[in-house]
């Protein structure tokens, strides 16, 4: 490593330099303060905790510009010129290296954002590029320049880790004391259909006035728009307190 390599801390981010490469860790927050960042590889960890709107409108846009835009523009212009002149050119020789977008984290519930992405990625991989299957996945219109080989899904349950990597006694204790669905999510990379508590997680999710629920035609008609919790009550309103017996 060069003398410039190492960690740099600031108020709103942490930067790690390794020779000519830079890794930047940022707090997402509301997404407003991180707009405009660019990266060749974007890793969204603990994806089930991400706000889907912020991820899709801000974070995944970090990689929209190629690593060397000026060089790539020149390379593609040369390719199109050769093709226009009737020369047989292998496009793979002029292929622009793509930026990488990786979503990762602990498996969650079926109704979470992570599972929705996992299910779509898995369907794309299993399609093996067959047009009829892709048309069904994308509701009748496959995106331009789409290549199913650009997608992959990797599951790493604890059983596949090298022996000695995990503390087997802790794993055994967790299996003995944790309910089955949580153990499967935390240690076996398996998404759970629902929780096993007194109140089902799906019921709690269904009761939240968020964008997803409010757009559902079967959502409660008396709550047409999403809202956030209030810190102060309204003296003219009626409130109900729900108490979890657990």
Secondary structure as UniProt FT lines:
FT   TURN            3..4
FT   STRAND          6..9
FT   STRAND          13..18
FT   TURN            19..20
FT   STRAND          21..26
FT   TURN            29..30
FT   HELIX           32..34
FT   TURN            35..36
FT   STRAND          41..44
FT   HELIX           47..49
FT   HELIX           52..57
FT   HELIX           59..63
FT   TURN            67..68
FT   HELIX           69..84
FT   TURN            85..86
FT   HELIX           91..94
FT   STRAND          100..103
FT   TURN            110..111
FT   HELIX           113..127
FT   TURN            128..129
FT   HELIX           131..137
FT   TURN            138..140
FT   TURN            144..145
FT   HELIX           148..150
FT   HELIX           158..160
FT   TURN            163..164
FT   HELIX           168..177
FT   HELIX           180..188
FT   HELIX           201..206
FT   HELIX           211..214
FT   TURN            217..218
FT   TURN            221..222
FT   TURN            235..236
//
